[in-house]
Amino acid sequence: MLTTEEKLHVFFVASWYPSKVHPTLGNFCQQHAIALAGLHKVSVLSIHSDEKASKTTVEITTKGSLTEYRYYYPKIQSTHLFATFVRFFLVLNCYLKGRSKIQKEQGKIAITHLNVAEPLGIFVLISKLIHRSRYLLTEHASSFTHPQFRSSWLLRKIMANAAIITPVSDYLQEKMSHSFPNSAYTTVGNTIDCSVFKPTNTPPKNKTFLHISNGDFSSKNVFGILEAVKLLTQSTKDFQLKIICDGDTKLLHEKCRELNLLNSFVFFELTKKSEAIAEAIQESIATILFSNYETFGIVAIESLACGVPVIASRIPVFESLISAKEGILVTPKATTELAEAMQTLLSDPSIFDNNALRTKALIYDYTVIANEFTKLYKTILRN
């Protein structure tokens, strides 16, 4: 535990953050803020366009040492150049008001922690140039891993001026260092509350597989999971797949009807709070992540923390998270391999050691990740 003198006031600027407009967008950024608030005073500033807003408003919530300032401004639908300028100045106005209000109400800022470079990085960069305030950048965006990625002049400036960049995975760091080779990097993973995500002594009542995501078709490949389920039904009927999704599931429902799976083998549920997500994982024999690409994969860590194995695509991020002791890796898009892996778990759900699974996840607990950031903050402030 830090002394009062060691506690910092962290100005946590989040390009992605949950709001009334997008309740789950950037929830992993929020988890970093919650973790840090266990050691420091954390003031979050996030800015959101809202089609229901007629003027700029602020919503403030406080829980312990964490205070969240969510600014909302009227959404501008037009893509005209003039509209782009108007949008920029609306966001700038929110940023300046928010920073000033936070300093007035919460006290002097010790360090700025930017989460996701775009779109708010430009304002953090301006603050650095005006106030000589140094900032750490945590990056989550998968765009850096795409072959067609090209950096803009502005993005290069944001990266170059960050004291330290903390990608959430070694894979993301490797890709970012190709585009921004002169920056200082330290990988700091996403974080979970291991007091919530924990094993239960009650075995699952049903042979349930679980998939949790936003349903994005390009990255999550949920269609591929459904096709694997259809293949598996040809050899066994004694299982089900539960999908918890915070995105639009209309096309997924249509695919399930086409495959005759809806409400017989595949069941959909709406997004849930952390405690309910943990319960859903505990009631499963495995979670399935059949992604084409990821920069971290927080659901995999939540699953391991609950002592539940993971069936995942053999992509760089999952290769570093999941060994043969924690789950089964399959070739991306190979639905037959996925169906075979599911059959392996159905045949013997107890082939993995629950305690070993949890041990792998504990390095991502709130306290561990908060301490890693604290060390970096102190390094930045010393310099």
LUMLOMI-854006 format. One record per residue (C-alpha): residue in one letter; x, y, z. Coordinates in pm, whole numbers, plus 50000, padded with zeros to 5 digits. Layout:
aXYZ;...
# end
This chain:
m500005000050000;l501295034449907;t501595062350161;t499585094350117;e502715111349983;e503255083749726;k499715084549591;l499405103649264;h496595122149095;v496335104348760;f494585122848475;f493195093148282;v492225104147930;a490285076847749;s489535077147376;w487485045647438;y485345043647753;p481905030047850;s479125055847831;k475345058347798;v475905059347419;h478145028447404;p477855010047740;t480664984947675;l483055003847445;g486465004747611;n485404985347920;f488994972447938;c490175008647969;q487755013148257;q489214982248425;h492664998548415;a491185029748577;i489485009348850;a492704990348918;l494745022448943;a492165037749180;g493145010949429;l496495028949467;h495965064649341;k493415092049289;v492205087248932;s490205112748731;v488875099348403;l487995122048112;s486085106947819;i484255125347541;h481285111447348;s479085122847061;d475385118547140;e472655122246880;k470165129847159;a472235158847296;s471325194547204;k474235209847393;t477425199547570;t476825182847907;v478945164648163;e478095133948369;i480205128348681;t480335096048881;t482515089049184;k483375056449354;g486155057349609;s489285072349455;l487885070149100;t485985099348948;e484705096848591;y483895127948387;r481935118748074;y481355147847839;y478625145547573;y478315168547272;p475735169646990;k476515143846721;i477215158046375;q476245134046096;s477755153545807;t481195144245670;h481655178445506;l484985195545579;f483255223445772;a481445197845986;t484805181646062;f486135214746194;v483005220046404;r483335184946548;f487005191146632;f486245223046823;l483345206947008;v485685179447132;l488435204647208;n485945224847413;c484985193447610;y488635184847670;l489605219547792;k486535222248015;g487105187448150;r490785192248227;s490115225548398;k487205211548600;i489215181248709;q492125202748829;k489735225749013;e487775197949181;q490395170349221;g493625189749257;k496865192749065;i497515165748806;a500665145348872;i500695125648547;t498555120848237;h497665085648123;l496315084947767;n494345054147666;v494225047747289;a496045073947084;e493155084146862;p491095105346871;l491975122647200;g495745120347172;i495985153446986;f494585171847289;v496935154247530;l499795163847296;i498665200247298;s498515199347681;k502055186147692;l503335214247471;i501485240847674;h501815227548030;r504985206847987;s503075177048125;r504445142648039;y502155114147946;l502115076347927;l500155060347642;t498385026747673;e497375012847334;h494744986447254;a493854993046889;s494134963946647;s494594987646352;f498364987746420;t498494950546341;h496844953045998;p499124949645694;q497574980545536;f498225002745841;r499745036545760;s500575062246026;s499685098845990;w502005127846075;l499815135846377;l499875100246508;r503655099346479;k503825131246688;i501545116546955;m503705085346973;a507015104246971;n505935126647258;a504745098747487;a507235092347768;i506445055147754;i504055035047536;t502455004647698;p500824981747439;v498614955547603;s500464926247445;d503914917447316;y502344911246974;l500904946346960;q504214960747079;e506074942546804;k503734956346537;m503804991846677;s507594992346698;h507784986746322;s505845019046260;f507255038846554;p510765024846613;n512095053646822;s509525051647102;a510075035447443;y507855004847499;t506834983347794;t504064957747764;v501384960648033;g498424937447987;n494754943148043;t493454936448392;i490644918048569;d489334915648922;c490414880849031;s488194883549339;v485204883149101;f486574859548836;k487354828849044;p486664791349038;t483564776149192;n483334742449367;t480094734449183;p480634716548850;p478624728748548;k475134713648529;n475144713348148;k477804708047885;t477874744447789;f480404762347571;l480554800047603;h481444827747361;i481604864147474;s482314892647232;n480954922647047;g480114899846754;d482384918346511;f482464897146196;s485944906246073;s487734898446399;k485624874746611;n484474849946340;v481304840146525;f479914825446201;g482814800846211;i481844790646565;l478264784246452;e479484762946162;a481624742446404;v478594737646628;k476644724546328;l479444699846253;l479504688446615;t475754681246614;q476414653846360;s478204633346627;t476554644346951;k473494663547071;d474504666147434;f475854701647447;q474944738047392;l476624770947303;k475794802747490;i476654835647317;i476814867647523;c477084896547281;d476934934247316;g476704940246940;d473984936146678;t473084898946667;k470494900446387;l472754883546130;l473904858046387;h470274849046460;e469634845246087;k472674822446053;c471454801146345;r468044797346184;e469674787845857;l471654760646038;n468674750046255;l470584757946573;l468664786846732;n467304779147080;s468134742447042;f471934742547044;v472704780047039;f471284804847287;f471854842547293;e472054865147597;l472564902447630;t475724917647774;k476104915148150;k477994930548439;s481254914648553;e479684893448828;a477164878048587;i479884872448324;a481954854148586;e478954832348674;a478364824048307;i482014813548270;q481854792348586;e478824774048443;s480724764848123;i483124736748034;a485114759947806;t485074794147646;i485544796947269;l487484825147101;f487734817646729;s489164851746641;n490994860846322;y493014886746515;e493204902046864;t495484925747053;f494834909347390;g491724887747452;i490454897247797;v487814869747794;a490574843447782;i492064856948106;e488654859348273;s488024823148181;l491394810848312;a490844830148636;c487604810448681;g489494777948622;v487784772448286;p489874762347981;v489894781447654;i489524769347296;a491064796347080;s492544804146741;r496264798946700;i497044835946657;p500024853946818;v498144868547115;f496534835647214;e499754816247155;s501374837447428;l498404834247667;i497324798247622;s499594768047631;a498584731447615;k498084733747994;e495394760647965;g493394750947659;i493374740247297;l494574761347005;v493154755646658;t493964769246315;p492074801946245;k488944796346034;a489364758346055;t485844749146168;t486544711746161;e489454716246405;l487244737246630;a484514710646632;e487144684146717;a488474705247004;m484944709347139;q484484671647118;t487704666747317;l486304687947602;l482954670147586;s484674636547614;d486624646947924;p485824681348073;s488304675348357;i491494672048150;f492714706248267;d493864715648619;n491614743948744;n494244757148985;a496904758448713;l494534777748489;r493904803548759;t497614807348835;k498184818248474;a495574845748513;l496714860148846;i499454881048684;y496644902348535;d494914909748867;y494094945948955;t496904948949211;v499604934848984;i498764957148686;a498294988148905;n501744982649053;e503274979148706;f501805012548601;t502915028548929;k506535018748861;l506305034648516;y504715066348655;k507565069848906;t510145064648630;i508535091648418;l508285116448706;r511885109748814;n513095118448469;
# end
